[in-house]
């Protein structure tokens, strides 16, 4: 059995890596991070031209019809380069529509998401802890949605929201329509801005769904967040190595000091083997539904925790400089913070893993 990537998947990653290296070097990332907008239309347009916006959209609706693993491989690279933009919310919105909408709704919505003419995002979480479908309180009466959603990614750039409702149902709402108020929140990750969104009788189209389908969407989100955290942690290892080779103490690079070598080696041995967690979780989502929920929560909990530990160690390896705004490490540290807390902390996902195992 081949546990590696296919040639097509390797080519996909090479293409995204080349784009990120050319279009979002650290100098450009720093400009965007300092600006705090978390969005560069040119970067998103480039990803759209590559087909990333429609990667998970079925072919009959104009997308590539690829699997969650392919999407996770893109998420890994976007995390590695901390590429700003609405990728996460847009991809999850497209996936949610595909999961629960009827054929007519899919035909009406998905082509615009696949070609990038519409930007969408998900409005699911209602508090720092209320991410589970059973905790959603937003409701629909007739064709009007009311409720408040927290930690909505890229709400300011979105044309449409996929909103989670009581019972795990999903609704499609015009982000710029009546009854919608977007309240930007100062988040730590300046590459993915968040907002609180208030719906006060906002016109909506009910797509359908239930708690089972809502959890399926959240499992996909967990995989993408785990992949992003893996990519960010991998980048931090590269930054640690480069800094240790350039920084000198007592007339020699600090890379020669045993404590530095051991710390970087420990970070690498914590992170690299964990790649298999999000690979397997993504594969299970598409092919092993009986295992996918547990695999997704395990990947989210373990990878974001290990990535956070890598981020803390990286700050310390950079010494006093590591605690400053000028140090590059902070951009990936804060990206990992977002991945760790969005849609369930590691503790919540470990609790879910135990529940799924009958404990």
C-alpha positions as CSV (number, residue, x, y, z in Angstrom):
1,X,0.0,0.0,0.0
2,X,1.3,3.5,-1.0
3,X,1.1,5.9,1.9
4,X,2.6,8.8,0.0
5,X,1.0,11.4,-2.2
6,X,0.1,11.0,-5.8
7,X,1.9,12.8,-8.6
8,X,-1.1,15.1,-8.9
9,X,-1.1,16.0,-5.2
10,X,2.7,16.6,-5.3
11,X,2.2,18.9,-8.3
12,X,-0.6,20.7,-6.5
13,X,1.6,21.4,-3.5
14,X,4.5,22.5,-5.8
15,X,2.2,24.9,-7.6
16,X,0.9,26.5,-4.4
17,X,4.4,26.6,-2.9
18,X,5.7,28.4,-6.0
19,X,2.8,30.9,-5.9
20,X,3.3,31.6,-2.2
21,X,7.1,32.1,-2.6
22,X,6.7,34.5,-5.4
23,X,3.6,36.4,-4.4
24,X,3.7,36.4,-0.6
25,X,7.4,36.6,0.5
26,X,8.1,37.6,4.0
27,X,8.4,41.2,3.1
28,X,4.9,41.3,1.6
29,X,3.5,39.3,4.4
30,X,5.0,41.8,6.9
31,X,3.3,44.6,5.1
32,X,-0.1,42.9,5.2
33,X,0.4,41.8,8.8
34,X,1.3,45.3,9.9
35,X,-1.7,46.7,8.0
36,X,-4.0,44.3,9.9
37,X,-6.5,43.9,7.1
38,X,-5.8,40.2,6.6
39,X,-6.8,40.4,2.9
40,X,-4.9,41.1,-0.3
41,X,-7.3,40.9,-3.3
42,X,-4.3,40.2,-5.6
43,X,-3.3,37.1,-3.6
44,X,-6.9,35.8,-3.5
45,X,-7.3,36.5,-7.2
46,X,-4.1,34.4,-7.9
47,X,-5.4,31.5,-5.8
48,X,-8.7,31.7,-7.7
49,X,-6.9,31.6,-11.0
50,X,-5.2,28.4,-9.8
51,X,-8.6,26.8,-9.1
52,X,-8.1,26.8,-5.3
53,X,-11.5,28.5,-4.7
54,X,-13.3,25.6,-6.4
55,X,-11.0,22.8,-5.4
56,X,-13.6,21.0,-3.3
57,X,-16.6,22.0,-5.5
58,X,-18.0,19.2,-7.7
59,X,-17.1,19.3,-11.3
60,X,-20.7,19.6,-12.5
61,X,-20.8,23.0,-10.7
62,X,-17.6,24.2,-12.2
63,X,-15.1,23.0,-9.6
64,X,-12.2,20.6,-9.5
65,X,-14.2,17.9,-7.6
66,X,-11.2,17.0,-5.5
67,X,-11.1,15.4,-2.0
68,X,-10.5,16.8,1.5
69,X,-6.9,15.6,1.5
70,X,-6.2,17.8,-1.5
71,X,-7.7,20.8,0.2
72,X,-5.7,20.0,3.4
73,X,-2.5,19.9,1.4
74,X,-3.2,23.4,0.2
75,X,-4.1,24.5,3.7
76,X,-0.7,23.2,4.9
77,X,1.2,25.4,2.3
78,X,-0.9,28.4,3.1
79,X,-0.1,27.9,6.8
80,X,3.6,27.5,6.0
81,X,3.7,30.9,4.2
82,X,1.0,32.4,6.4
83,X,-0.9,33.5,3.3
84,X,-3.7,36.0,4.2
85,X,-7.1,35.6,2.7
86,X,-10.5,33.9,3.0
87,X,-9.4,30.4,2.0
88,X,-10.6,28.7,5.2
89,X,-14.1,30.2,5.4
90,X,-14.7,30.0,1.6
91,X,-13.7,26.4,1.4
92,X,-15.8,25.4,4.3
93,X,-18.8,27.3,2.9
94,X,-18.5,25.5,-0.4
95,X,-18.2,22.2,1.3
96,X,-21.2,22.9,3.5
97,X,-23.4,23.8,0.5
98,X,-22.2,20.6,-1.2
99,X,-23.1,18.5,1.8
100,X,-26.7,19.7,2.5
101,X,-28.1,21.8,-0.3
102,X,-30.6,20.4,-2.8
103,X,-29.5,20.2,-6.5
104,X,-31.2,23.5,-7.5
105,X,-29.5,25.3,-4.6
106,X,-26.1,23.8,-5.5
107,X,-26.5,24.9,-9.1
108,X,-27.4,28.4,-8.0
109,X,-24.6,28.8,-5.4
110,X,-21.6,26.7,-6.2
111,X,-20.5,28.0,-9.6
112,X,-20.0,31.5,-8.2
113,X,-17.9,30.1,-5.4
114,X,-15.8,28.0,-7.8
115,X,-15.0,30.8,-10.1
116,X,-14.3,33.3,-7.3
117,X,-17.0,35.8,-8.3
118,X,-18.5,35.3,-4.9
119,X,-16.5,35.0,-1.6
120,X,-18.2,33.1,1.2
121,X,-17.4,32.2,4.7
122,X,-18.9,30.2,7.6
123,X,-20.7,31.6,10.6
124,X,-20.9,28.7,13.0
125,X,-19.3,29.3,16.4
126,X,-21.3,31.4,18.9
127,X,-18.7,31.8,21.7
128,X,-15.2,30.9,22.6
129,X,-16.5,27.4,23.5
130,X,-19.9,27.1,21.8
131,X,-18.7,25.5,18.6
132,X,-20.7,22.2,18.6
133,X,-24.0,22.1,16.6
134,X,-25.9,21.2,19.8
135,X,-24.8,24.6,21.2
136,X,-26.0,26.7,18.2
137,X,-28.9,29.0,19.1
138,X,-29.3,31.0,15.9
139,X,-32.8,30.3,14.5
140,X,-34.8,30.7,11.3
141,X,-38.4,31.8,11.2
142,X,-39.9,31.6,7.8
143,X,-37.0,32.9,5.6
144,X,-35.5,35.2,8.3
145,X,-32.4,34.3,10.4
146,X,-31.8,35.8,13.9
147,X,-28.9,35.3,16.2
148,X,-25.3,36.2,16.8
149,X,-22.2,34.4,15.6
150,X,-18.7,34.9,17.0
151,X,-15.2,34.3,15.5
152,X,-16.5,34.5,11.9
153,X,-13.4,34.5,9.6
154,X,-13.1,37.0,6.8
155,X,-16.6,38.4,7.4
156,X,-15.6,41.8,6.0
157,X,-14.6,40.3,2.6
158,X,-17.5,37.9,2.3
159,X,-20.5,38.2,-0.1
160,X,-22.3,35.3,1.5
161,X,-22.5,33.6,4.9
162,X,-23.2,29.9,5.6
163,X,-24.9,30.2,9.0
164,X,-25.3,27.4,11.5
165,X,-28.7,27.1,13.1
166,X,-30.5,25.2,15.8
167,X,-30.5,21.5,15.2
168,X,-27.5,21.7,12.9
169,X,-29.3,23.1,9.9
170,X,-27.5,25.5,7.6
171,X,-28.7,28.7,5.9
172,X,-27.4,30.9,3.1
173,X,-27.4,34.6,3.9
174,X,-26.4,37.7,1.9
175,X,-23.5,39.3,3.9
176,X,-24.4,42.7,2.6
177,X,-28.1,42.4,3.0
178,X,-30.6,43.9,5.5
179,X,-30.5,42.6,9.0
180,X,-26.8,41.8,9.0
181,X,-24.3,43.7,11.1
182,X,-20.7,42.9,11.1
183,X,-18.6,43.9,14.1
184,X,-14.9,43.5,13.5
185,X,-12.9,42.0,16.4
186,X,-9.2,42.6,17.1
187,X,-7.9,39.1,16.8
188,X,-4.3,38.0,17.3
189,X,-3.9,36.5,13.8
190,X,-3.7,39.4,11.4
191,X,-3.6,37.1,8.4
192,X,-7.2,35.9,9.1
193,X,-9.4,38.7,10.6
194,X,-12.4,37.7,12.6
195,X,-15.7,39.4,13.3
196,X,-18.9,39.0,15.4
197,X,-21.9,39.0,13.1
198,X,-25.4,39.9,14.3
199,X,-28.4,38.6,12.3
200,X,-31.6,40.5,13.0
201,X,-34.3,39.0,10.8
202,X,-31.9,38.7,7.9
203,X,-33.3,37.2,4.7
204,X,-32.0,33.6,4.2
205,X,-32.4,30.5,2.2
206,X,-32.6,27.3,4.3
207,X,-30.3,24.7,2.8
208,X,-31.1,21.9,5.2
209,X,-28.9,19.6,7.2
210,X,-28.9,18.2,10.7
211,X,-26.5,17.7,13.6
212,X,-24.8,14.8,11.8
213,X,-24.1,16.8,8.6
214,X,-23.1,19.8,10.7
215,X,-20.5,17.7,12.6
216,X,-19.3,16.4,9.2
217,X,-18.6,20.0,8.2
218,X,-16.9,20.7,11.5
219,X,-14.7,17.6,11.1
220,X,-13.5,19.0,7.8
221,X,-12.8,22.3,9.5
222,X,-10.7,20.5,12.1
223,X,-8.6,18.8,9.4
224,X,-8.0,22.1,7.6
225,X,-7.0,23.8,10.9
226,X,-4.7,21.0,11.8
227,X,-3.1,21.1,8.4
228,X,-2.6,24.9,8.6
229,X,-1.0,24.5,12.1
230,X,1.3,21.8,10.8
231,X,2.5,24.1,7.9
232,X,3.0,27.0,10.3
233,X,5.0,24.8,12.8
234,X,7.2,23.5,9.9
235,X,8.0,27.1,9.0
236,X,9.0,27.9,12.5
237,X,11.5,25.0,12.4
238,X,13.1,26.6,9.3
239,X,13.2,30.0,11.0
240,X,14.8,28.4,14.1
241,X,17.5,26.7,12.1
242,X,18.3,29.9,10.0
243,X,18.5,32.1,13.2
244,X,20.7,29.6,15.0
245,X,23.1,29.6,12.1
246,X,23.3,33.3,11.8
247,X,23.3,34.4,15.5
248,X,26.7,34.2,17.2
249,X,27.7,34.0,20.8
250,X,31.3,33.6,22.1
251,X,32.5,33.8,18.6
252,X,30.5,30.9,17.1
253,X,27.0,30.3,15.8
254,X,24.6,29.3,18.6
255,X,23.7,26.3,16.4
256,X,26.9,24.8,17.8
257,X,25.4,24.8,21.3
258,X,24.0,21.4,22.4
259,X,21.0,23.0,24.1
260,X,20.0,24.7,20.9
261,X,20.5,21.6,18.7
262,X,18.5,19.5,21.1
263,X,15.6,21.9,21.3
264,X,15.3,22.2,17.5
265,X,15.6,18.5,17.1
266,X,12.8,17.9,19.7
267,X,10.5,20.4,17.9
268,X,11.2,18.6,14.6
269,X,10.5,15.2,16.0
270,X,7.3,16.4,17.6
271,X,6.0,18.0,14.4
272,X,7.1,15.9,11.4
273,X,5.6,12.6,12.4
274,X,2.3,14.3,13.2
275,X,1.8,15.0,9.4
276,X,0.2,11.6,9.2
277,X,-2.6,12.7,11.6
278,X,-4.1,15.2,9.2
279,X,-3.4,13.1,6.1
280,X,-5.3,10.2,7.7
281,X,-8.1,12.3,9.0
282,X,-8.6,13.8,5.6
283,X,-8.5,10.4,3.9
284,X,-11.0,9.0,6.5
285,X,-13.4,11.9,5.9
286,X,-13.7,10.9,2.3
287,X,-13.4,7.1,2.5
288,X,-13.8,5.9,6.1
289,X,-16.8,7.7,7.6
290,X,-17.0,5.4,10.6
291,X,-13.5,6.6,11.6
292,X,-13.6,10.2,10.4
293,X,-15.0,12.0,13.4
294,X,-12.5,10.6,15.8
295,X,-9.6,11.1,13.4
296,X,-10.5,14.7,12.8
297,X,-10.7,15.6,16.5
298,X,-7.4,13.7,17.3
299,X,-5.7,15.6,14.5
300,X,-7.0,19.0,15.6
301,X,-6.2,18.4,19.3
302,X,-2.7,16.9,18.9
303,X,-1.4,19.0,16.0
304,X,-2.5,22.4,17.3
305,X,-1.1,21.6,20.7
306,X,2.2,20.4,19.3
307,X,2.4,23.4,17.0
308,X,1.7,25.8,19.9
309,X,4.6,24.2,21.9
310,X,6.8,24.6,18.8
311,X,5.8,28.3,18.7
312,X,6.7,28.9,22.3
313,X,10.0,27.1,21.9
314,X,10.8,29.2,18.8
315,X,10.2,32.4,20.6
316,X,12.7,31.3,23.4
317,X,15.2,30.2,20.8
318,X,15.2,33.7,19.3
319,X,16.0,35.1,22.7
320,X,14.9,38.6,23.6
321,X,14.4,39.4,19.9
322,X,11.8,36.6,19.8
323,X,9.4,38.7,22.0
324,X,9.4,41.7,19.8
325,X,7.1,42.8,17.0
326,X,10.0,42.9,14.5
327,X,10.7,39.2,14.9
328,X,9.1,37.1,12.2
329,X,8.2,34.3,14.6
330,X,5.2,36.2,16.0
331,X,3.3,36.0,12.7
332,X,3.3,32.2,12.7
333,X,2.9,32.0,16.5
334,X,-0.4,34.0,16.1
335,X,-1.6,31.9,13.2
336,X,-1.2,28.8,15.3
337,X,-3.1,30.5,18.1
338,X,-6.0,30.9,15.8
339,X,-5.8,27.3,14.6
340,X,-5.8,26.1,18.2
341,X,-8.8,28.0,19.4
342,X,-11.0,28.2,16.4
343,X,-13.9,25.7,16.4
344,X,-12.9,23.9,19.5
345,X,-9.8,23.9,21.7
346,X,-7.7,20.7,22.1
347,X,-9.4,20.0,25.4
348,X,-12.8,20.0,23.8
349,X,-11.7,17.8,21.0
350,X,-10.1,15.3,23.4
351,X,-13.4,15.2,25.3
352,X,-15.2,14.5,22.1
353,X,-12.6,11.8,21.2
354,X,-13.4,10.1,24.6
355,X,-17.1,10.3,24.0
356,X,-16.8,8.8,20.5
357,X,-14.8,6.0,22.1
358,X,-17.6,5.3,24.6
359,X,-15.7,6.7,27.7
